[in-house]
Amino acid sequence: QVQLVESGGGLVQAGGSLRLSCAASGRTFSSYNMGWFRQAPGKEREFVSAISWSGAGTAYASSARGRFTVSRDNAKSSVYLEMNSLKPEDTAVYYCAASINSGTIYTTPTKYNYWGQGTQVTVSS
């Protein structure tokens, strides 16, 4: 069992940056692959980025590649999402999630077992 708490969201102008953090409780954080997803009003939850348990492997949605960077610090039981060059279309609630299957970096929400409550990111034009 792991509890996830996101932070770092807020209101930013287009072109700005934000760094999201996700703090996990539990002793097995380092064994989980971690993902970031987002959900805008009226839309389905979509994959943003993911990182393997060791940090050696990462994946990005095409919309995030080149602008967002995922990282983790297993000593701090935390995962991060650095977001640069933000656009209004990045506005959404951002969620971190943990997958107990560490063999594959999944991009599908159903493959993740634990979820945080989300943090709102709003990008103004």
Beta strands, then each sheet from edge to edge (+ up, - down):
strand 1: 4-7
strand 2: 10-13
strand 3: 18-24
strand 4: 33-39
strand 5: 46-51
strand 6: 58-60
strand 7: 68-73
strand 8: 78-83
strand 9: 92-99
strand 10: 114-115
strand 11: 119-124
sheet 1: 1+ 3- 8+ 7-
sheet 2: 2+ 11+ 9- 4+ 5- 6+
sheet 3: 2+ 11+ 9- 10+
end
